[in-house]
Amino acid sequence: MQHLGVLFRYILYNVILFNMKKVKYLAIFVFITLCCLSCKRESELLQIIIQNKTDSPIDITLFPKKDKGVLYPVCDGCGGHKQTEYALEPNNEARFDDGIFYSSDLNIKPYILASNAFDSILISSADNVIIFTHDNVTGYSENIFSDNSTWDFEIVEWEGYAFTKFRERYYQYIFVISNEKIEKIIINDEE
């Protein structure tokens, strides 16, 4: 409240001295500042993430339904794009920027969202290859596109100011790649 008193005295002083140009600029500045501080932006998104809980780095190649070359749309209608190929370090923690697809539909199941966004997903490491398709999985005990796949769930919230107050809430479904679920592929069984 003390700042408002100082501001009021400053405006009154400048009005008395007929320095209307300063008052006009100050009034515009105060108005814009109040508008910016009073605005709030909130968003909620469902997000699917692949997390590497193995002991070695993995390379992920996504084959999106809406193929854009090396980039694909990361959500329907948001305008954002991500690379179709990227790497995850061993035992990484899931972060919001690791999301492979986002949706504003908070009721959609994660395997349905993955099925709607991608034709297949290839995961490779120095020792293993995992291929997820809608009908089959090779090298892993679960299929990311299947309704009986296991997903971890977290809610992550962000708050801050960037000209306006914002709050973002991510409903994260995390598909974990772990050593226990990797199935070794025997290419040549000759001894």
trRosetta pair geometry for C-beta under 8 A, 3 or more apart (Angstrom, degrees):
i j d omega theta_ij theta_ji phi_ij phi_ji
1 4 5.6 -52 -158 32 44 113
1 5 6.7 46 146 -21 70 101
2 5 5.7 -52 -155 32 37 113
2 6 6.6 35 150 -16 67 103
3 6 5.7 -52 -149 37 35 111
3 7 6.2 37 151 -20 66 107
4 7 5.5 -53 -145 39 33 114
4 8 6.1 36 154 -23 66 104
5 8 5.7 -52 -145 35 30 111
5 9 6.4 29 155 -16 64 105
6 9 5.8 -55 -148 38 30 110
6 10 6.3 33 152 -22 64 106
7 10 5.7 -54 -148 34 30 113
7 11 6.5 28 155 -16 65 104
7 30 7.2 112 -170 -102 138 135
8 11 5.9 -54 -148 37 31 108
8 12 6.2 29 154 -17 65 109
9 12 5.7 -56 -143 41 30 111
9 13 6.0 35 156 -23 65 108
10 13 5.8 -53 -146 35 27 113
10 14 6.4 20 157 -13 62 108
10 26 7.5 -145 120 -162 117 162
11 14 6.0 -62 -149 41 29 106
11 15 6.2 30 153 -22 66 106
11 23 5.9 92 -145 -129 77 99
11 26 6.7 -159 -93 105 89 140
11 27 7.6 84 -122 -69 123 88
12 15 5.7 -53 -145 34 31 111
12 16 6.4 32 155 -20 64 105
13 16 5.9 -55 -151 34 28 111
13 17 6.5 13 156 -4 63 110
14 17 5.8 -60 -142 48 34 103
14 19 4.6 -82 -163 66 86 105
14 20 7.7 144 146 -78 97 29
14 22 5.2 -113 -154 85 143 119
14 23 4.9 171 112 -62 127 97
14 26 7.5 116 46 17 164 147
15 18 7.3 29 -180 -80 34 34
15 19 7.9 -92 -68 48 20 66
15 20 7.4 57 -117 -89 59 71
15 23 6.0 72 -71 -86 75 155
19 22 4.7 10 138 23 108 116
19 23 6.6 129 100 -19 70 93
20 23 5.3 -57 -145 41 41 114
20 24 6.0 48 155 -28 72 102
21 24 5.8 -50 -149 30 28 113
21 25 6.7 23 155 -11 61 106
22 25 6.0 -60 -151 40 31 107
22 26 6.0 29 154 -17 67 112
23 26 5.6 -57 -142 42 30 111
23 27 6.0 33 157 -22 66 107
24 27 5.9 -54 -146 35 26 111
24 28 6.5 26 154 -17 61 105
25 28 5.8 -54 -149 36 32 111
25 29 6.3 33 152 -19 65 107
26 29 5.6 -54 -147 37 32 113
26 30 6.2 31 155 -18 66 106
27 30 5.8 -52 -144 38 30 110
27 31 6.2 33 155 -21 64 108
28 31 5.7 -56 -147 37 29 113
28 32 6.3 26 157 -16 65 107
29 32 6.0 -57 -146 38 28 107
29 33 6.2 27 156 -18 64 110
30 33 5.7 -57 -145 39 28 112
30 34 6.2 28 158 -17 64 108
31 34 6.0 -57 -147 38 27 109
31 35 6.4 27 154 -19 63 107
32 35 5.6 -55 -148 36 31 113
32 36 6.3 29 155 -18 66 107
33 36 5.9 -57 -148 37 29 109
33 37 6.2 18 159 -11 65 111
34 37 6.0 -60 -140 43 28 104
34 38 6.0 22 162 -17 65 114
35 38 6.1 -64 -142 39 24 105
35 39 6.6 29 159 -29 62 106
36 39 6.1 -54 -152 23 28 111
36 163 5.1 -89 -157 178 120 72
36 164 5.8 -121 -170 -76 66 68
37 164 7.7 -171 -100 -122 18 51
37 165 7.4 53 -161 -27 49 98
39 164 4.1 -55 93 -129 107 122
39 165 7.1 170 94 30 57 74
40 164 6.6 -176 -95 168 22 104
40 165 4.9 -26 -111 76 75 102
40 166 7.3 155 -166 -91 57 37
40 167 7.4 3 -177 7 101 99
41 164 5.5 80 -9 110 105 130
41 165 7.2 171 24 91 69 51
41 166 4.3 -18 68 -110 99 87
41 167 7.4 174 91 28 55 58
42 166 7.2 169 -78 -160 40 57
42 167 4.7 -6 -112 66 83 96
42 168 7.5 176 -155 -81 48 39
42 169 7.7 12 -173 1 90 100
43 166 7.9 -6 8 -170 94 100
43 167 7.7 173 27 93 56 57
43 168 5.2 -6 62 -118 93 78
43 169 7.3 -169 96 32 50 67
44 104 7.4 95 87 -146 70 68
44 106 6.2 -8 131 -74 119 129
44 168 7.7 166 -82 -163 36 52
44 169 4.7 -13 -110 69 80 102
44 170 7.8 177 -155 -81 52 28
44 171 7.1 38 -180 -15 93 102
45 75 7.5 -58 -149 -108 128 152
45 102 4.8 -7 177 -168 130 111
45 103 6.8 141 -164 67 78 34
45 104 6.1 -53 -110 -91 71 53
45 168 7.5 -10 12 -171 103 96
45 169 7.6 161 26 88 59 56
45 170 5.6 -18 70 -113 88 70
45 171 7.1 -155 100 27 41 78
46 102 6.9 145 78 -160 51 56
46 103 4.8 -21 62 63 102 90
46 104 7.6 166 17 -103 85 6
46 105 6.6 -53 22 81 131 55
46 106 5.2 157 -46 -117 111 50
46 108 6.3 176 76 54 160 95
46 110 7.7 -144 165 -87 116 76
46 113 6.9 -150 115 -71 121 160
46 170 7.8 121 -119 -165 17 60
46 171 4.6 -32 -108 70 67 108
46 173 7.1 19 -178 -5 93 106
47 96 6.8 28 122 -147 175 73
47 99 4.1 -68 -168 -118 113 132
47 101 7.5 169 -149 88 53 44
47 102 5.2 -16 -100 -104 77 77
47 103 7.9 -176 -73 22 38 66
47 170 5.0 -7 3 -168 131 108
47 171 6.7 153 19 73 74 51
47 172 5.0 -25 72 -105 105 67
47 173 7.0 178 87 26 50 69
48 99 6.5 100 63 -154 41 79
48 100 5.7 -50 95 54 90 91
48 101 5.3 8 43 54 106 86
48 110 5.0 133 -100 -154 111 99
48 113 5.6 174 -28 96 133 126
48 114 5.8 -145 156 -66 170 91
48 172 7.9 141 -99 -159 21 58
48 173 5.1 -24 -107 72 70 100
48 174 7.9 162 -160 -86 51 30
48 175 6.9 22 -175 -9 96 105
49 94 4.9 96 125 -150 152 116
49 95 8.0 163 -137 56 144 39
49 98 5.0 64 -144 103 109 101
49 99 5.3 -65 -79 -97 84 52
49 100 6.6 146 -111 -2 34 84
49 172 5.8 2 0 -166 124 105
49 173 7.1 166 23 84 75 47
49 174 4.7 -23 71 -110 105 73
49 175 7.1 -178 88 24 50 69
50 60 6.1 138 81 -109 151 153
50 88 7.1 -132 108 -36 96 154
50 98 7.3 -123 55 157 59 109
50 100 6.1 40 -5 -29 96 132
50 121 7.7 174 -71 180 149 148
50 123 7.6 -155 179 -89 148 130
50 144 7.7 -31 -94 -109 104 145
50 174 7.7 139 -108 -161 13 64
50 175 5.3 -29 -107 71 64 98
50 177 6.5 31 -179 -20 96 109
51 88 7.4 178 -153 -171 32 154
51 92 6.4 -145 -158 80 75 89
51 93 7.6 -24 -143 -169 119 19
51 94 4.6 -61 -86 -70 123 97
51 98 7.4 76 -86 128 70 151
51 152 7.7 -23 23 37 143 129
51 174 5.0 20 -13 -176 125 112
51 175 7.1 166 20 78 77 43
51 176 5.0 -29 70 -107 105 66
51 177 6.8 -171 86 20 49 74
52 57 7.4 21 172 -142 163 39
52 58 5.1 -174 -111 23 128 117
52 88 3.9 159 -12 117 132 126
52 89 6.8 171 74 79 139 34
52 90 6.2 -104 132 -121 118 30
52 91 7.0 -71 111 -32 82 18
52 92 5.1 54 55 22 95 102
52 177 5.4 -19 -113 62 53 112
53 91 5.9 50 -138 -110 49 57
53 92 8.0 -108 -72 41 49 57
53 176 5.2 8 3 -171 127 106
53 177 6.4 167 31 78 73 53
53 178 4.5 -17 82 -95 113 81
53 179 7.6 -106 110 -6 79 74
54 58 6.5 86 42 -42 130 116
54 90 6.0 -90 91 -131 63 85
54 91 7.5 -128 65 -50 29 63
54 125 6.8 -89 103 -70 154 161
54 177 6.0 -43 -24 120 107 95
54 178 6.4 165 -68 -143 70 28
54 179 5.1 121 -124 -59 79 79
54 182 7.2 50 -101 -34 128 138
55 90 5.4 20 -171 -150 24 137
55 91 7.2 21 -101 -34 43 102
55 179 6.5 23 -4 -64 93 131
56 90 5.6 35 -41 -81 4 116
56 125 4.9 101 101 -170 120 132
56 126 5.9 -98 174 22 150 104
56 127 7.0 108 37 14 162 105
57 87 5.8 13 176 -179 115 112
57 88 6.7 171 -156 85 69 47
57 89 5.6 -38 -105 -122 91 40
57 90 5.9 -80 -62 -38 50 77
57 125 6.6 157 88 -129 49 93
58 87 6.9 167 87 -153 42 66
58 88 5.3 -4 58 55 90 95
58 123 5.4 3 177 -174 126 97
58 124 6.8 151 -159 76 75 32
58 125 4.8 -55 -101 -72 72 96
58 177 6.4 -5 -14 98 170 156
59 85 6.9 1 -179 -167 98 93
59 86 7.7 178 -152 97 61 28
59 87 5.2 -35 -101 -99 65 81
59 123 7.2 160 80 -154 49 48
59 124 5.1 -17 58 63 98 86
59 125 7.3 164 13 -81 74 44
60 85 7.0 170 89 -146 55 47
60 86 5.7 -12 58 64 98 72
60 87 7.2 166 14 -97 77 28
60 88 6.6 43 -15 -9 116 104
60 121 6.9 -18 -164 -173 93 100
60 122 7.3 148 -158 84 44 56
60 123 5.4 -11 -103 -103 72 79
61 84 6.3 33 -160 143 65 88
61 85 5.0 -7 -105 -100 76 86
61 121 7.2 159 83 -161 55 52
61 122 4.3 -5 57 60 104 104
61 123 7.8 -163 25 -72 68 37
61 124 7.8 17 1 5 105 103
62 72 6.6 -105 105 21 122 150
62 84 4.8 -128 62 -154 85 72
62 85 7.5 -153 20 -66 72 42
62 100 6.3 168 -89 -160 146 120
62 118 5.7 -92 -167 -115 92 128
62 121 5.7 -14 -111 -113 61 83
63 67 7.6 -20 -170 -92 65 101
63 84 7.3 66 -81 -164 35 125
63 118 6.0 97 72 -165 60 89
63 119 4.7 -64 113 59 108 98
63 120 4.6 16 46 57 130 77
63 121 6.9 -147 20 -75 82 39
63 122 7.4 65 -23 -7 106 95
64 67 5.8 159 76 -83 86 50
64 68 7.2 -5 68 10 137 83
64 72 3.8 133 -8 -141 157 148
64 73 7.5 149 179 40 157 67
64 84 6.7 -115 -7 -108 101 109
64 117 6.1 -53 -134 163 86 74
64 118 5.5 -65 -105 -102 46 66
64 119 7.2 72 142 3 9 84
65 116 7.3 -81 7 161 147 41
65 117 6.4 -158 11 174 103 23
65 118 6.5 -144 -25 -104 80 13
65 119 5.7 128 -81 -45 67 84
66 72 6.4 125 82 -155 83 91
66 73 5.8 -11 89 25 137 110
67 72 7.0 -53 -127 -101 32 101
68 71 4.8 -54 105 87 120 73
68 72 5.1 162 29 -98 107 46
68 73 6.8 110 -24 -25 141 72
68 81 6.8 -90 91 -137 157 125
69 84 7.9 -156 116 -4 38 130
70 83 5.9 -21 159 -140 86 80
70 84 5.9 -132 -160 21 40 101
70 85 7.3 -56 -150 18 84 97
71 81 4.2 32 176 166 118 127
71 82 6.7 154 -147 76 73 23
71 83 6.2 -50 -95 -95 62 44
71 84 7.0 -143 -88 -24 12 86
72 81 6.4 156 72 -151 25 82
72 82 6.4 -28 57 61 77 73
72 84 5.6 84 -15 -76 112 92
73 76 7.2 77 131 -90 130 35
73 78 7.6 141 -176 51 97 81
73 79 7.8 -58 -136 -122 99 9
73 80 7.1 103 -158 79 61 54
73 81 5.9 -52 -96 -97 41 74
74 78 6.9 -59 76 67 86 125
74 80 4.5 -44 42 104 119 103
74 81 6.1 175 -17 -116 93 17
74 82 4.8 80 -77 -9 113 106
74 99 7.1 86 -175 107 116 100
74 100 7.6 -146 -140 169 84 29
74 101 6.2 -167 -172 -116 56 46
74 102 5.9 38 140 13 90 99
75 78 4.2 36 74 9 115 126
75 80 6.3 40 24 50 95 106
75 101 6.4 132 -85 -169 62 65
75 102 3.9 -41 -79 69 124 92
75 103 6.3 -177 -141 -77 100 41
75 104 7.7 89 179 -24 130 79
76 103 7.0 32 20 -116 102 76
78 102 6.8 6 -5 79 156 124
80 102 7.9 34 59 30 134 130
82 86 7.8 -47 165 -31 106 136
82 100 7.4 -135 78 -138 155 49
83 86 5.6 116 84 -56 112 98
88 92 5.3 -113 -178 13 97 146
88 98 7.5 62 -105 -140 113 126
89 92 5.0 111 66 -67 81 109
92 98 7.8 147 129 -94 133 155
94 98 5.9 -127 -155 60 62 139
94 152 7.8 -175 -7 80 153 127
94 154 7.3 155 84 27 133 142
94 172 6.5 141 138 163 135 143
94 174 4.8 -73 -83 -114 162 135
95 98 4.9 104 59 -9 75 104
96 99 6.3 -11 180 -25 50 110
96 156 5.7 -141 -70 93 113 151
96 158 7.8 -63 -9 -38 168 126
96 170 5.3 156 -124 4 114 170
96 172 7.1 -112 -103 -80 70 128
99 102 5.7 49 146 -62 144 89
99 170 7.7 -120 -66 -157 139 135
99 172 7.4 -115 -89 -121 102 94
100 114 7.8 41 91 -112 124 87
100 117 7.5 143 128 114 93 149
100 118 7.8 -9 145 -44 125 135
101 113 5.9 179 101 154 128 106
101 114 7.0 165 34 -95 137 51
101 117 4.4 -87 -99 -84 158 171
101 118 7.6 -135 -40 -28 139 100
103 106 7.8 -179 104 -66 93 35
103 108 5.6 -26 107 40 158 140
103 113 5.5 -120 -18 -123 140 127
105 108 4.4 64 109 -21 115 112
106 171 6.0 91 -142 17 93 152
108 112 5.5 -126 -177 83 92 118
108 113 5.1 101 127 -60 126 99
109 112 4.4 85 63 7 90 108
109 113 7.0 -160 89 -8 45 85
109 147 7.2 15 143 -124 156 81
110 113 5.6 -53 -147 36 35 112
110 114 6.3 37 154 -19 67 104
110 149 7.9 -105 89 85 106 119
110 151 5.1 108 49 -98 152 165
110 173 3.6 -130 -84 118 143 161
110 175 7.3 178 142 -51 136 100
111 114 5.5 -48 -145 37 35 114
111 115 6.3 38 152 -21 64 105
111 144 6.7 178 -118 156 81 49
111 145 5.7 112 -168 -162 93 25
111 146 6.0 -84 -150 69 147 25
111 147 5.7 -162 74 -87 152 42
111 149 5.4 137 -82 36 126 123
111 151 7.7 -140 -42 -40 85 129
112 115 5.5 -53 -147 38 32 113
112 116 6.2 32 154 -20 65 106
113 116 5.8 -54 -145 37 30 110
113 117 6.3 17 159 -11 64 113
113 173 7.9 131 44 48 135 140
114 117 6.1 -67 -144 43 27 103
114 118 5.9 -35 -180 34 67 110
114 121 7.8 -47 -172 -27 114 134
114 144 5.4 -115 161 142 165 101
114 145 5.7 -132 105 -94 115 64
114 175 7.8 41 -74 -32 150 147
115 118 7.3 -78 -116 56 16 70
115 134 6.1 81 -132 -113 99 101
115 145 4.9 100 -79 -146 91 96
118 121 5.8 32 150 -54 152 92
118 145 8.0 -124 79 -81 99 110
119 133 7.4 -15 152 -136 66 78
119 134 7.4 -65 -163 -26 49 104
120 131 6.7 -5 -178 -175 120 84
120 132 6.0 164 -160 88 67 62
120 133 4.6 -21 -105 -96 106 71
120 134 7.7 -92 -79 -18 72 68
121 131 7.7 163 84 -156 51 42
121 132 4.4 5 53 53 93 114
121 144 6.3 -5 38 46 142 147
122 129 7.3 -23 -166 -166 91 90
122 130 7.3 151 -160 84 43 59
122 131 5.6 -7 -108 -108 74 73
122 132 7.7 -149 -68 27 34 72
123 128 7.9 -1 112 111 88 100
123 129 7.5 151 85 -160 54 43
123 130 4.2 -6 61 59 101 108
123 131 7.9 -160 28 -70 67 34
123 132 7.7 43 -2 -8 101 101
123 140 7.9 47 55 -46 127 136
123 177 6.3 -149 170 -107 162 152
124 128 7.0 -171 -147 96 49 57
124 129 4.9 -4 -108 -109 88 73
124 130 7.3 -162 -72 26 45 66
125 128 5.0 26 45 47 100 84
128 139 5.8 137 -178 -172 98 126
128 182 5.4 -41 -131 -166 163 131
128 184 7.2 -97 -104 -110 98 56
128 185 7.4 120 -142 12 69 98
129 138 7.3 -5 111 112 90 107
129 139 5.4 -152 91 -66 54 165
129 185 6.5 -40 53 20 92 144
130 137 7.3 -8 -171 -174 86 92
130 138 6.8 171 -150 88 41 63
130 139 4.1 -136 -98 93 58 119
130 140 4.6 44 -137 -32 120 115
130 177 7.2 -158 22 -131 164 121
130 182 7.0 -95 -69 -124 117 85
131 136 7.8 12 105 107 99 94
131 137 7.0 171 87 -154 58 47
131 138 4.4 15 46 46 100 106
131 139 6.5 89 12 21 68 114
132 137 5.4 -4 -110 -112 63 89
132 140 7.4 -24 -71 45 90 135
132 143 5.7 138 -139 -152 94 73
132 144 4.8 5 -149 28 159 105
132 145 6.0 145 170 -9 108 101
133 136 5.1 17 57 53 108 77
133 137 7.3 -165 32 -76 64 47
133 145 7.2 -58 125 18 25 150
134 145 5.0 -117 -117 150 49 158
136 143 7.4 -166 145 -103 16 137
137 140 5.4 -74 162 64 123 92
137 142 7.0 -19 87 112 177 24
137 143 3.9 -148 -43 -88 128 90
137 144 7.8 129 -100 7 125 67
137 146 7.7 -70 -29 -22 126 123
138 185 6.7 37 167 -88 98 131
139 182 6.5 -16 165 -158 80 74
139 183 5.5 -163 -156 64 29 83
139 184 7.8 27 -135 -115 75 11
139 185 5.3 -45 -89 -40 92 113
140 143 7.5 136 90 -78 109 47
140 177 7.5 -72 -117 -130 134 85
140 181 5.7 33 -162 137 80 97
140 182 6.1 -38 -101 -111 69 47
140 183 6.1 -152 -69 13 13 92
141 181 4.4 -114 30 -158 108 83
141 182 7.9 -79 -11 -39 87 10
141 183 6.0 123 -57 -41 72 108
142 146 6.8 -135 -175 49 73 125
142 148 7.6 -132 -138 106 96 77
142 149 4.8 114 171 -127 115 78
142 150 6.1 -85 -116 17 167 86
142 181 6.1 -28 7 -169 96 139
143 146 3.9 86 72 -15 103 113
143 149 5.9 -106 77 -75 51 114
144 149 5.8 100 -121 -139 25 164
144 175 5.2 32 -119 -150 102 164
145 149 7.5 110 45 -30 22 142
146 149 4.7 124 68 -37 84 95
149 175 6.8 -11 156 -121 127 111
150 175 7.8 121 86 -131 59 67
150 176 7.6 -43 103 37 102 97
151 173 4.5 -3 175 -172 138 97
151 174 6.3 136 -169 59 75 42
151 175 5.8 -44 -108 -78 81 66
152 173 7.4 147 74 -160 47 46
152 174 4.2 -25 62 62 100 105
152 176 6.2 57 -9 -32 117 113
153 171 7.5 -15 -161 -178 94 80
153 172 7.0 150 -155 85 45 61
153 173 5.9 -15 -100 -103 73 64
153 174 7.4 -165 -71 17 25 83
154 172 4.6 -11 63 61 88 111
154 174 6.8 28 8 -14 105 120
155 169 6.5 -8 -172 -171 97 97
155 170 7.2 160 -156 82 48 53
155 171 5.8 -17 -105 -105 78 61
155 172 7.3 180 -88 18 24 81
156 169 7.3 159 83 -155 47 49
156 170 4.6 -9 59 57 96 104
156 172 5.9 36 0 -15 109 124
157 167 6.7 -11 -169 -170 100 90
157 168 7.0 161 -154 84 51 51
157 169 5.0 -13 -102 -102 81 77
157 170 7.7 -168 -75 21 36 69
158 166 7.6 -2 110 112 94 97
158 167 7.0 165 85 -152 56 43
158 168 4.5 1 53 53 104 98
158 169 7.9 -160 24 -70 66 38
158 170 7.9 40 -6 -8 100 102
159 165 7.6 -5 -168 -174 88 87
159 166 7.1 177 -145 91 47 55
159 167 5.0 -5 -101 -104 82 79
159 168 8.0 -169 -71 23 42 63
160 165 7.7 -178 100 -148 29 55
160 166 6.1 -12 64 57 70 91
161 164 7.1 -159 -148 95 67 20
161 165 5.6 -34 -98 -96 79 57
161 166 7.4 151 -102 14 28 78
162 166 6.5 -15 30 3 94 126
177 181 7.5 -127 -153 68 46 116
177 182 7.6 53 -178 -66 85 98
178 181 5.2 76 65 15 86 100
178 182 7.4 -141 97 -21 44 87
179 182 5.8 -50 -150 16 36 115
186 189 5.3 47 153 -75 128 91
